[in-house]
Amino acid sequence: MLEKCVRILQAFRSGDKHLRLVDLAERTGMPKSTVHRLAAVLIDQRLLAQDQDCLLYTSPSPRDRQKSR
């Protein structure tokens, strides 16, 4: 599970501000259902954020993660 979570985080490239679920699935080679489930875990751990209005995922900066603790 850890390896798959890391693959999701590594899917964000320089210049990516937001990614859709389908983008994460394509970049990681995992099914959308798996990405969705693991993204929920990453969101709970504050390693990933989700924009509820447009269903985009963002990788929060380390500074943002520190503020939320």
C-alpha positions in Angstrom: 0.0 0.0 0.0 2.8 2.4 0.8 4.4 2.0 -2.6 1.1 2.8 -4.3 0.6 5.9 -2.1 4.1 7.1 -3.1 3.3 6.6 -6.7 0.3 8.9 -6.3 2.4 11.6 -4.7 5.1 11.2 -7.4 2.5 11.6 -10.1 2.6 15.4 -9.5 5.2 17.0 -11.7 6.8 20.3 -11.6 4.2 22.9 -12.6 1.2 20.7 -11.7 -1.1 22.6 -9.4 -4.1 20.2 -9.6 -4.7 16.8 -11.1 -8.0 15.0 -11.7 -8.6 11.5 -10.6 -8.3 10.2 -14.1 -5.0 12.0 -14.5 -3.6 10.3 -11.4 -4.9 7.0 -12.5 -3.2 7.3 -15.9 0.1 8.5 -14.5 0.2 5.8 -11.9 -1.2 3.0 -14.0 -3.7 2.1 -11.2 -7.4 1.8 -11.5 -9.4 5.0 -10.6 -11.1 3.1 -7.7 -7.7 2.3 -6.2 -6.4 5.9 -6.6 -9.6 7.2 -5.1 -9.3 4.9 -2.0 -5.6 5.7 -1.5 -6.1 9.4 -2.1 -8.6 9.3 0.8 -5.8 7.9 3.0 -3.3 10.5 1.8 -5.9 13.3 2.5 -6.4 12.0 6.1 -2.7 12.2 6.6 -2.6 15.7 5.1 -0.2 14.6 2.3 -2.8 15.3 -0.4 -5.7 17.8 -0.5 -8.9 17.8 -2.5 -10.8 20.8 -3.9 -14.4 19.8 -3.2 -15.8 22.2 -5.7 -14.1 20.8 -8.8 -12.9 17.4 -7.6 -9.2 18.2 -8.2 -6.4 16.8 -6.1 -3.5 18.9 -5.0 -0.2 18.1 -3.3 0.0 20.5 -0.4 3.4 22.2 0.3 5.3 21.2 3.4 4.5 24.6 4.9 0.8 23.9 4.4 1.1 20.5 6.1 2.9 22.1 9.1 0.1 24.7 9.5 -2.6 22.1 9.7 -1.1 20.2 12.6 
